[in-house]
Amino acid sequence: MSNKDIVILGGTGFVGRHLIARLCGDGHRVTVLSRNADAHYARYLPPGAQRVTADVHDGAALAHAFAGADAVINLVGILNEQGHSGQGFRRAHSELSYLVVSACREAGVKRLLQMSALNAGRGQSHYLHTRGEAETVVKASHLDWTIFQPSVIFGADDGLLTRFRELLRFAPVLPLARAEAKFAPVYINDVVEAFVRALDNPATIRQVYELYGPEVITLKKLVRRIAQVMGWRRLVLPLPDALGWVQAIIAEWLPGKPFSRDNFRSLGTDSVGGIDGLHRLGITPTPLSVRMQALLGRADSRQKRLNRYRRQLQ
Ligand SMILES: NC(=O)c1ccc[n+]([C@@H]2O[C@H](COP(=O)([O-])OP(=O)(O)OC[C@H]3O[C@@H](n4cnc5c(N)ncnc54)[C@H](OP(=O)(O)O)[C@@H]3O)[C@@H](O)[C@H]2O)c1
């Protein structure tokens, strides 16, 4: 395996942090383009990665940043937009992918790893629709592309286990929209392994890999299991769709927009796969149940330390 110069977009988030740690550990030289490389969340990148502030929606800036790279990895993705027209999703997914493809061509970079999502192009949500548009752009390019379509990803500091654990911590009763929606959660280390293997394997060029775990679970069961693992007695209350829709409308007005009508629509399509991409890549998927206790315990002790620190400050 040769050491490569890799440019990553959208690398300051959950997946990026894990992937970059691995790539740097493997000896690759990684440059992370961020809209604000000095933001607090961007500072948590592992040592070895170079952070660069760039307007990733500017084609010329992208081409400049890609010059000399061996591969580009596009991890940019959003679950929520400002407004409701879908334009925010189009800009972050399809339009940005078009700019990335054009910039790769201009800079002479052939290899592109593109993060997408299971069910891209299906269902009723702007999220999934624009994911599909982005894939179409990438597939139409003459680049050596590989597309990854994960179900929901779990791992240290994820937005799944950690998020629901925090909701459950303070809510004795949790009303849940789309409680019967199904997922096949995939472990972050397996997702990272898929990217790493693809990077060096020409057989993965022009291939799409669904990335999903071995356990299919409904949202309701997942949330109940988190409460169980934490040892909390909680009532998880499935909402009928009409009430779930109202919950989504209300949540859109809350800070950080924790849930939205577009999320509600996305959950209408089960996030379970059909063709096992991890298996195709020779990776044995990690079951959620094997890691859950350790991940929740780890996150909880982190939270306890934070609470202790806050108390000391008072
Ligand atoms: N986590 C999951 O369960 C999951 C499941 C399926 C697919 N995915 C996909 O995997 C990718 C990474 O997920 P993640 O959980 O790491 O996401 P994340 O933590 O939200 O990070 C995504 C990154 O995208 C960049 N970004 C956000 N909005 C942007 C915009 N409007 N324009 C340009 N860049 C923007 C941000 O980088 P800067 O702010 O530094 O620019 C951010 O660090 C995403 O494409 C996501 O949709 C994730």
The ligand as an SDF file (V2000), in Angstrom:
LIG
                    3D

 48 52  0  0  0  0  0  0  0  0999 V2000
  -23.5460    9.4560   10.5230 N   0  0  0  0  0  0  0  0  0  0  0  0
  -24.3830    8.6060    9.9330 C   0  0  0  0  0  0  0  0  0  0  0  0
  -25.0910    7.7990   10.5640 O   0  0  0  0  0  0  0  0  0  0  0  0
  -24.4500    8.5800    8.4110 C   0  0  0  0  0  0  0  0  0  0  0  0
  -25.2660    7.6260    7.7750 C   0  0  0  0  0  0  0  0  0  0  0  0
  -25.3230    7.6230    6.3830 C   0  0  0  0  0  0  0  0  0  0  0  0
  -24.5950    8.5490    5.6530 C   0  0  0  0  0  0  0  0  0  0  0  0
  -23.8240    9.4670    6.3030 N   0  0  0  0  0  0  0  0  0  0  0  0
  -23.0910   10.4520    5.5240 C   0  0  0  0  0  0  0  0  0  0  0  0
  -21.7170   10.4080    5.8630 O   0  0  0  0  0  0  0  0  0  0  0  0
  -21.1550   11.7240    5.7430 C   0  0  0  0  0  0  0  0  0  0  0  0
  -20.4630   12.0950    7.0180 C   0  0  0  0  0  0  0  0  0  0  0  0
  -21.4020   11.9720    8.0730 O   0  0  0  0  0  0  0  0  0  0  0  0
  -21.1170   12.6050    9.4970 P   0  0  0  0  0  0  0  0  0  0  0  0
  -22.0150   11.9210   10.4480 O   0  0  0  0  0  0  0  0  0  0  0  0
  -19.6530   12.6610    9.7440 O   0  0  0  0  0  0  0  0  0  0  0  0
  -21.6650   14.0910    9.2520 O   0  0  0  0  0  0  0  0  0  0  0  0
  -21.3220   15.3930   10.0880 P   0  0  0  0  0  0  0  0  0  0  0  0
  -20.7420   15.0200   11.4130 O   0  0  0  0  0  0  0  0  0  0  0  0
  -22.5490   16.2400   10.0940 O   0  0  0  0  0  0  0  0  0  0  0  0
  -20.2060   16.0990    9.2000 O   0  0  0  0  0  0  0  0  0  0  0  0
  -20.4430   16.4780    7.8700 C   0  0  0  0  0  0  0  0  0  0  0  0
  -19.4520   17.5350    7.4220 C   0  0  0  0  0  0  0  0  0  0  0  0
  -19.9650   18.1510    6.2260 O   0  0  0  0  0  0  0  0  0  0  0  0
  -19.6150   19.5250    6.1970 C   0  0  0  0  0  0  0  0  0  0  0  0
  -20.8040   20.2900    5.8330 N   0  0  0  0  0  0  0  0  0  0  0  0
  -21.9710   20.3800    6.5040 C   0  0  0  0  0  0  0  0  0  0  0  0
  -22.8380   21.1690    5.8310 N   0  0  0  0  0  0  0  0  0  0  0  0
  -22.1960   21.5690    4.7310 C   0  0  0  0  0  0  0  0  0  0  0  0
  -22.5570   22.4030    3.6450 C   0  0  0  0  0  0  0  0  0  0  0  0
  -23.7700   23.0020    3.5680 N   0  0  0  0  0  0  0  0  0  0  0  0
  -21.6690   22.6160    2.6730 N   0  0  0  0  0  0  0  0  0  0  0  0
  -20.4360   22.0550    2.7440 C   0  0  0  0  0  0  0  0  0  0  0  0
  -20.0170   21.2750    3.7360 N   0  0  0  0  0  0  0  0  0  0  0  0
  -20.8960   21.0330    4.7260 C   0  0  0  0  0  0  0  0  0  0  0  0
  -19.1560   19.9240    7.5820 C   0  0  0  0  0  0  0  0  0  0  0  0
  -17.7860   20.3160    7.4580 O   0  0  0  0  0  0  0  0  0  0  0  0
  -17.3140   21.8370    7.7420 P   0  0  0  0  0  0  0  0  0  0  0  0
  -18.3270   22.4570    8.6500 O   0  0  0  0  0  0  0  0  0  0  0  0
  -15.9740   21.6700    8.4000 O   0  0  0  0  0  0  0  0  0  0  0  0
  -17.2160   22.4950    6.4210 O   0  0  0  0  0  0  0  0  0  0  0  0
  -19.2800   18.6760    8.4310 C   0  0  0  0  0  0  0  0  0  0  0  0
  -18.1540   18.4550    9.2120 O   0  0  0  0  0  0  0  0  0  0  0  0
  -22.3090   12.6410    5.3830 C   0  0  0  0  0  0  0  0  0  0  0  0
  -22.3570   12.7820    3.9990 O   0  0  0  0  0  0  0  0  0  0  0  0
  -23.5110   11.8690    5.8610 C   0  0  0  0  0  0  0  0  0  0  0  0
  -24.7060   12.2230    5.2070 O   0  0  0  0  0  0  0  0  0  0  0  0
  -23.7330    9.4970    7.6530 C   0  0  0  0  0  0  0  0  0  0  0  0
  1  2  1  0
  2  3  2  0
  2  4  1  0
  4  5  1  0
  4 48  2  0
  5  6  2  0
  6  7  1  0
  7  8  2  0
  8  9  1  0
  8 48  1  0
  9 10  1  0
  9 46  1  0
 10 11  1  0
 11 12  1  0
 11 44  1  0
 12 13  1  0
 13 14  1  0
 14 15  2  0
 14 16  1  0
 14 17  1  0
 17 18  1  0
 18 19  2  0
 18 20  1  0
 18 21  1  0
 21 22  1  0
 22 23  1  0
 23 24  1  0
 23 42  1  0
 24 25  1  0
 25 26  1  0
 25 36  1  0
 26 27  1  0
 26 35  1  0
 27 28  2  0
 28 29  1  0
 29 30  1  0
 29 35  2  0
 30 31  1  0
 30 32  2  0
 32 33  1  0
 33 34  2  0
 34 35  1  0
 36 37  1  0
 36 42  1  0
 37 38  1  0
 38 39  2  0
 38 40  1  0
 38 41  1  0
 42 43  1  0
 44 45  1  0
 44 46  1  0
 46 47  1  0
M  CHG  2   8   1  16  -1
M  END
$$$$
